[in-house]
Amino acid sequence: MSIDQTLTGQERLAELDLDQLRRLVGLVEHDTDRDPFPVSGWDAVVWVVGNATQAAAHFRLVWGMELVAYSGPETGNRDHHAYVLRSGAVRFVLQGGVDPDSPLLDHHRRHGDGVVDVALEVPDVDRCVAHARAQGATVVREPHDVSDEHGTVRLAAIATYGRTRHTLVDRSRYTGPYLPGFVARSAPGVPPVFQALDHVVGNVELGQMDRWVDFYHRVMGFTDMAEFVGADIATDYSALMSKVVASGDHRVKFPLNEPAAGRKRSQIDEYLQFHGGPGVQHLALATTDILGAVDTLRARGVEFLPTPDSYYSDPELRARIGEVRVPVEELRSRGILVDRDEDGYLLQIFTRPLGDRPTVFFELIERHGSLGFGIGNFRALFEAIEREQERRGNF
Ligand SMILES: [Fe+2]
C-alpha cells in the first residue's frame, strides 16, 4: 500500500508543502494502490471567453494571477488566443477565438464565458482511459503524446456533464511552461490573493445528479464526501439538491447540483437556461487570508454577494459557529459566511457572476479543519442569490 504523499509540479511551483495543502483544501490519506483511476491533482481549468486578451488582464490585475505562457497567431496558432495564468497551485487557461471560423466562437455564442475543461494530472493516462472506457465513458481524445524541446506530455480526454471534458495529463516527462505549442510569457502583476483550487461545482439538469455521481464513482473511482438533499438547501421559493464526490485524497472535489421543485425557479434552472445546458457553476479558490483577500478584491472592483445583516445577529448562528479566528464583526463588515462541523470551521464568500450571463462565479474559502462546503450557509446564501435573481427579473 502506498499513501500518496507527492506534490504536483504546480503545487511545488506554488511552494506549498503537504501540510499547508492539507490545511488549505482538506486532504485525507489515500491508498493509491487500490485506486482504479489515480489522480495526482488539478492540472488546469480551461475557459472559453469572448475576449481572452481582456480576461487575461482581468485575472492578472484583479485576481492577482501571474501570466506564465501564451499561444496565439504569433506562435503559429491562427485559430485563437490562449493565455495561461497561475496563482499558487491554480492554473487557468483562457481561450478566445481569433479566426472568424474558430469553433471556440461557436461555443461562446451558445454558452457564453465559461469553463470547458477541468484538466486533471494523472500518473498513468492510458490506465485511466482504459478504466474509463470499460466503464462506458466517452473518450473524446485518445491517449497521445505531444512533444517539443521541453519534453513530452501524454494527454487524453473524457467527456463529462454538458460540453465539459476532463483532459488527463501526464507531464512527468515535460519541463515547459504549459504544453507544447505554448511559449513562456510574463507581464507585470499585482499581489496574489489565493493559493489553491478547493472544488469545482457542476450544475446538471433535473433528475441527472445521481447519474453524474454514479459516473464519477464508476468511471473515475471517486467517493462520496458529503450529501445534502432537498430540504437542507431549500428556501421557501427555490430548492436544489447537491452531492459531493472526491478523488481518493480529496485534492479534487466535485459537488454536483440539480434543481429541485420549489415555488419559483431555482438558481440552477437559471444557470441551465443562460448557459445553454449543464456546466461548471463555481470554482472555490482556497486562501490563507480571506479577510485580506476580500478587502483587496473589493478595492480592485470585485463584487461579492451581499449577506443579510440578520445572518450575523442570528443567535442560532452565533451559537453554532462558536469561536472563530476573528471577531464576528470582522466577518459582518465584509459579508463573509462561516460554517462549522465536527472537524472545524470554514469561512467563505461568493462573487457575483463573472461574465455577462448569470452563470459561472467564484467562491473564496478559508478552511480551519472543516472538510465541508458550508451546508449551514446554503439557506442564507440562496436567499441572497434569490434577491439578485429577482433584480434580474428571472425569479
Ligand atoms: Fe462551493
Boltz pocket constraint, residues with backbone or C-beta under 6 A from the ligand:
constraints:
  - pocket:
      binder: B
      contacts: [[A, 199], [A, 201], [A, 282], [A, 284], [A, 363], [A, 373]]
      max_distance: 6.0
